[in-house]
């Protein structure tokens, strides 16, 4: 059975242009029937930054999606997010997303209280806490931004649903699933629990490079994409910017479970051609080479593995002393001694290499280095 991903070229964030493209995406690959139902849109707000920096789903894309689902007859269109360290409504207002949602007939939801959602088919969890608005929704739609990611290499529609969890609860999952393969399995379980009915990818301007997903480089990609199959959407978008999706841990985990795809060969595209959306200059995040490690026996392999692990390094000149890294660290090893001190790792041996601190730093004061 084919799984279809719709592509539409879009060069800028002019509202009318984006709205036309979103309408076309919904025509090419229709979402579930939303008439008379409640739709929950989940955009990405890592933390409040200007839209042109590509940290968040662009507010115009969110506004256009709200308008499009209202036009399809949805009784309610709710948009909500839970930034790791920031008030939900405040963050949405700062990036311009709140006004786009309200002005186009939607409601903004503050993710403050959670509900427990069962996940009986999960591999590593059997229940997950989501924001209570999840229970109000008949259909969940992921509205993601295409970005590079230091831990998972790529982040898109599937990982975006991690934001259905509230605030610092997400950091606790990094502590609980500190191995990359376990965290990947957790992300798959989370998507199983969320049961998204549709997903739209903002790839008009994405983010690439080693600073992703919070302080990478904006890169013009020039397209929007959508699908009713969330894995197919991520697989195709990752492929279009140069990734081998098999090497993206959570995508491969989902594929191996056969939940949304039996094979990547099932994916087809419609709308704009794949070649017109392909980017050959996207700076992907690569895994350290495993070839050398496989050649090294015993203790040399152990040393090589440790040497290849990235560790946060703090730039005292850039640090704004906001303490966000200290608050989000799941291992509680980032410390600031006094009001005039900058952040530091109190115990490098306990670092989980989850890169939450790097992801959340608003000043680009944390770099990840292997040595």
C-alpha positions as CSV (number, residue, x, y, z in Angstrom):
1,X,0.0,0.0,0.0
2,X,1.4,3.4,-1.0
3,X,1.8,6.2,1.6
4,X,1.6,9.6,0.0
5,X,3.5,12.8,0.9
6,X,2.3,16.0,-0.7
7,X,4.9,18.7,-1.7
8,X,4.3,22.3,-2.5
9,X,6.9,24.9,-3.5
10,X,6.7,28.1,-1.4
11,X,9.4,30.8,-1.5
12,X,8.4,33.0,1.4
13,X,6.1,33.5,4.4
14,X,3.5,35.8,2.7
15,X,0.3,34.7,4.4
16,X,-1.8,34.4,1.3
17,X,0.8,32.4,-0.6
18,X,1.2,30.0,2.4
19,X,-2.5,29.6,2.8
20,X,-2.9,28.6,-0.9
21,X,-0.1,26.0,-0.4
22,X,-1.6,24.6,2.7
23,X,-5.0,24.3,1.1
24,X,-3.4,22.5,-1.8
25,X,-1.6,20.1,0.5
26,X,-4.9,19.2,2.2
27,X,-6.4,18.7,-1.2
28,X,-3.6,16.5,-2.5
29,X,-3.5,14.3,0.6
30,X,-6.7,14.8,2.6
31,X,-6.7,14.7,6.4
32,X,-9.3,12.7,8.3
33,X,-12.8,14.2,8.2
34,X,-12.7,17.1,10.7
35,X,-16.2,18.5,10.2
36,X,-17.8,19.2,13.6
37,X,-14.7,17.9,15.4
38,X,-11.9,19.4,17.5
39,X,-8.5,19.6,15.9
40,X,-5.3,20.0,18.1
41,X,-2.4,21.6,16.2
42,X,1.0,21.0,17.7
43,X,3.5,23.6,16.4
44,X,7.1,23.7,17.5
45,X,8.3,26.5,19.9
46,X,11.7,25.4,21.3
47,X,12.0,28.7,22.9
48,X,10.8,32.2,21.8
49,X,13.0,33.5,19.0
50,X,12.3,35.7,16.0
51,X,10.7,33.6,13.2
52,X,13.5,34.3,10.7
53,X,15.9,32.4,12.9
54,X,14.0,29.2,12.1
55,X,13.9,27.9,15.7
56,X,10.1,27.6,15.7
57,X,7.4,26.7,13.2
58,X,6.8,29.9,11.4
59,X,3.7,31.7,12.8
60,X,2.3,32.2,9.3
61,X,2.3,28.5,8.6
62,X,0.5,28.0,11.9
63,X,-2.1,30.7,11.1
64,X,-2.6,29.2,7.6
65,X,-3.2,25.7,9.1
66,X,-5.7,27.1,11.6
67,X,-7.6,28.8,8.8
68,X,-7.5,25.8,6.5
69,X,-8.9,23.4,9.2
70,X,-11.6,26.0,10.1
71,X,-12.6,26.1,6.4
72,X,-12.8,22.3,6.4
73,X,-15.5,22.6,9.0
74,X,-13.7,21.9,12.3
75,X,-15.8,22.9,15.3
76,X,-12.7,23.9,17.2
77,X,-9.1,24.3,16.2
78,X,-6.8,24.4,19.2
79,X,-3.1,25.2,18.9
80,X,-0.7,24.5,21.8
81,X,2.9,23.8,22.8
82,X,5.0,23.5,25.9
83,X,8.4,25.1,25.5
84,X,11.0,23.5,27.8
85,X,11.6,26.7,29.8
86,X,9.1,29.4,29.0
87,X,5.4,30.2,29.5
88,X,3.4,28.7,26.7
89,X,1.2,31.7,25.9
90,X,4.0,34.2,26.5
91,X,6.3,32.3,24.1
92,X,3.5,32.1,21.5
93,X,2.9,35.9,21.7
94,X,6.6,36.7,21.5
95,X,7.1,34.8,18.3
96,X,3.8,36.1,16.7
97,X,2.1,32.7,16.8
98,X,-0.6,33.6,19.3
99,X,-2.1,36.4,17.1
100,X,-2.0,34.2,14.0
101,X,-3.9,31.5,15.8
102,X,-6.6,33.8,17.2
103,X,-7.0,36.0,14.1
104,X,-7.6,32.9,11.9
105,X,-10.3,31.4,14.1
106,X,-8.4,29.2,16.5
107,X,-7.7,29.0,20.2
108,X,-4.4,29.0,22.0
109,X,-3.9,26.3,24.6
110,X,-1.6,26.6,27.6
111,X,-0.1,23.2,28.3
112,X,-0.1,23.3,32.1
113,X,-1.9,20.2,33.4
114,X,-1.4,16.7,32.2
115,X,-3.4,13.5,31.7
116,X,-2.1,10.0,31.6
117,X,-2.4,8.4,28.2
118,X,-2.1,4.6,27.9
119,X,0.3,3.1,25.4
120,X,-0.2,-0.7,25.6
121,X,1.8,-1.3,22.4
122,X,4.8,0.7,23.6
123,X,8.3,-0.9,23.7
124,X,9.8,1.1,26.6
125,X,6.7,2.8,28.1
126,X,3.1,1.7,28.6
127,X,1.7,5.1,29.5
128,X,2.7,8.7,28.9
129,X,1.7,12.0,30.4
130,X,0.4,14.5,27.8
131,X,-1.1,18.0,28.2
132,X,-4.8,17.7,29.2
133,X,-5.9,19.3,25.9
134,X,-4.9,16.1,24.2
135,X,-8.1,14.5,25.6
136,X,-10.2,17.3,24.1
137,X,-9.0,16.5,20.6
138,X,-10.5,14.3,18.0
139,X,-7.6,14.7,15.6
140,X,-3.9,15.7,16.4
141,X,-1.9,17.4,13.8
142,X,1.9,17.9,14.0
143,X,3.0,21.3,12.6
144,X,6.8,20.9,12.6
145,X,9.9,22.8,11.5
146,X,12.5,20.8,9.5
147,X,15.8,21.1,11.5
148,X,19.1,19.4,12.2
149,X,19.4,18.0,15.7
150,X,22.6,17.2,17.7
151,X,21.2,14.1,19.4
152,X,18.8,12.6,16.9
153,X,20.5,14.1,13.8
154,X,17.2,15.3,12.4
155,X,14.0,16.6,13.9
156,X,10.6,16.9,12.2
157,X,7.0,15.8,12.5
158,X,7.5,12.8,14.9
159,X,9.8,14.4,17.4
160,X,7.7,17.5,17.4
161,X,5.0,15.6,19.3
162,X,7.5,15.3,22.2
163,X,6.0,18.8,23.0
164,X,2.7,17.2,24.0
165,X,4.5,16.6,27.3
166,X,4.7,19.5,29.7
167,X,7.9,21.6,30.3
168,X,10.7,19.9,32.2
169,X,8.9,16.5,32.2
170,X,10.6,16.1,28.8
171,X,14.1,16.5,30.4
172,X,13.2,13.6,32.8
173,X,12.7,11.4,29.8
174,X,16.3,12.1,28.6
175,X,17.5,10.9,32.0
176,X,15.3,7.8,32.0
177,X,16.2,6.9,28.4
178,X,19.8,8.1,28.3
179,X,20.9,5.7,25.5
180,X,20.1,7.0,22.1
181,X,18.5,3.8,21.0
182,X,16.2,3.8,24.0
183,X,15.3,7.4,23.5
184,X,14.5,6.6,19.9
185,X,12.2,3.8,21.0
186,X,10.6,6.2,23.5
187,X,9.8,8.7,20.7
188,X,8.2,5.9,18.7
189,X,6.1,4.9,21.7
190,X,5.1,8.6,22.2
191,X,3.8,8.9,18.6
192,X,1.9,5.6,19.0
193,X,0.2,7.1,22.1
194,X,-0.4,10.5,20.3
195,X,-2.1,8.8,17.3
196,X,-1.5,11.8,15.0
197,X,-4.0,12.0,12.1
198,X,-2.0,14.4,10.0
199,X,1.3,16.3,9.8
200,X,2.5,19.4,8.0
201,X,6.2,20.3,7.6
202,X,7.4,23.9,7.5
203,X,10.4,23.6,5.2
204,X,10.2,27.0,3.6
205,X,13.2,28.0,5.8
206,X,14.7,25.1,7.8
207,X,17.7,25.0,10.2
208,X,20.9,23.1,9.5
209,X,24.3,22.7,10.9
210,X,25.8,21.6,14.2
211,X,23.8,24.2,16.2
212,X,20.4,22.6,15.5
213,X,17.7,22.5,16.7
214,X,18.1,25.8,18.7
215,X,21.1,27.8,17.3
216,X,21.8,26.4,13.9
217,X,21.8,28.2,10.6
218,X,18.6,29.1,8.8
219,X,18.6,27.7,5.3
220,X,16.0,28.4,2.6
221,X,14.5,25.1,1.4
222,X,11.5,26.5,-0.3
223,X,8.7,24.0,0.3
224,X,5.9,22.8,2.5
225,X,5.0,19.1,2.9
226,X,2.1,17.1,4.4
227,X,0.9,13.6,4.8
228,X,-1.6,11.5,6.8
229,X,1.3,9.2,7.5
230,X,3.7,10.9,9.9
231,X,6.6,8.5,9.3
232,X,6.4,8.8,5.5
233,X,6.5,12.6,5.9
234,X,9.6,12.6,8.1
235,X,11.3,9.9,5.9
236,X,10.8,11.8,2.7
237,X,11.7,15.3,4.2
238,X,14.9,13.9,5.8
239,X,15.8,12.3,2.5
240,X,15.2,15.5,0.5
241,X,17.8,17.4,2.6
242,X,20.5,14.7,2.3
243,X,20.0,12.3,5.2
244,X,19.9,8.6,5.0
245,X,16.7,8.0,7.0
246,X,17.9,4.6,8.0
247,X,20.6,6.3,10.1
248,X,18.1,8.5,12.0
249,X,17.5,6.4,15.1
250,X,13.8,7.1,15.8
251,X,12.8,6.8,12.1
252,X,14.6,3.5,11.7
253,X,13.0,2.3,15.0
254,X,9.6,3.2,13.8
255,X,10.2,1.5,10.4
256,X,11.5,-1.7,12.0
257,X,8.2,-1.9,14.0
258,X,6.1,-1.7,10.8
259,X,3.7,0.7,12.4
260,X,3.3,3.2,9.7
261,X,5.4,1.7,6.9
262,X,6.4,-1.8,6.0
263,X,9.1,-0.4,3.7
264,X,10.3,3.0,2.6
265,X,9.5,1.9,-1.0
266,X,5.8,2.4,-0.1
267,X,6.3,6.2,-0.1
268,X,5.3,8.2,-3.1
269,X,5.0,12.0,-3.5
270,X,2.5,14.2,-5.2
271,X,2.4,17.9,-6.1
272,X,5.7,19.5,-6.6
273,X,8.5,17.2,-7.9
274,X,11.0,15.8,-5.5
275,X,13.9,17.3,-7.5
276,X,12.5,20.8,-7.1
277,X,12.4,20.4,-3.3
278,X,15.7,18.7,-2.9
279,X,18.6,20.5,-1.1
280,X,22.2,19.5,-1.7
281,X,23.7,22.2,0.6
282,X,21.9,21.2,3.9
283,X,24.6,20.6,6.6
284,X,23.4,17.3,8.1
285,X,24.5,16.1,11.5
286,X,26.5,13.0,11.0
287,X,27.1,10.1,13.4
288,X,30.8,9.4,14.3
289,X,32.3,6.7,12.1
290,X,31.8,3.3,13.5
291,X,34.3,1.7,11.2
292,X,37.4,2.5,13.3
293,X,35.6,1.5,16.5
294,X,34.7,-2.0,15.0
295,X,38.4,-2.5,14.2
296,X,39.6,-1.8,17.7
297,X,39.4,-4.5,20.3
298,X,38.6,-4.3,24.0
299,X,39.9,-1.3,25.9
300,X,40.9,0.6,22.7
301,X,37.3,0.4,21.5
302,X,36.1,1.7,24.9
303,X,38.6,4.7,24.7
304,X,37.6,5.4,21.1
305,X,33.9,5.4,22.0
306,X,34.5,7.8,24.9
307,X,36.7,10.1,22.7
308,X,34.0,10.3,20.0
309,X,31.3,11.4,22.5
310,X,30.4,15.1,22.3
311,X,30.4,17.1,25.6
312,X,29.0,20.6,26.3
313,X,31.6,23.4,26.5
314,X,30.5,26.7,27.9
315,X,31.5,30.1,26.5
316,X,31.7,32.5,29.5
317,X,31.6,35.6,27.2
318,X,28.3,34.6,25.6
319,X,26.6,33.2,28.7
320,X,23.7,35.4,29.8
321,X,23.4,33.7,33.2
322,X,19.7,32.9,32.5
323,X,20.2,29.5,34.2
324,X,18.1,27.7,31.7
325,X,20.7,25.0,31.1
326,X,21.0,24.5,34.9
327,X,17.2,24.0,35.1
328,X,16.8,21.7,32.2
329,X,19.8,19.4,32.8
330,X,18.2,15.9,33.6
331,X,21.4,14.8,35.4
332,X,21.5,18.0,37.5
333,X,25.3,18.5,36.9
334,X,25.2,22.0,35.4
335,X,25.9,24.5,38.2
336,X,26.2,28.2,38.5
337,X,28.0,29.5,41.6
338,X,26.7,32.9,42.5
339,X,25.0,35.6,40.4
340,X,28.2,36.5,38.5
341,X,29.2,33.0,37.7
342,X,28.8,31.3,34.3
343,X,27.5,27.8,33.8
344,X,29.8,24.8,34.0
345,X,29.7,21.0,34.2
346,X,30.2,20.0,37.8
347,X,30.8,16.4,37.0
348,X,31.6,15.5,33.3
349,X,31.5,11.8,34.1
350,X,27.8,12.0,34.8
351,X,26.9,13.8,31.5
352,X,24.2,12.0,29.6
353,X,25.2,13.5,26.3
354,X,21.5,14.4,25.7
355,X,22.4,17.9,24.7
356,X,19.3,19.5,26.4
357,X,21.5,22.3,27.6
358,X,22.8,23.1,24.1
359,X,19.3,22.8,22.7
360,X,17.8,25.3,25.1
361,X,20.6,27.9,25.3
362,X,19.2,31.2,23.9
363,X,22.7,32.8,23.6
364,X,24.5,30.1,21.6
365,X,26.9,29.9,24.6
366,X,27.2,26.1,24.6
367,X,29.2,24.2,22.0
368,X,29.4,20.5,21.6
369,X,32.9,19.1,21.2
370,X,34.4,15.6,21.1
371,X,37.7,16.6,22.7
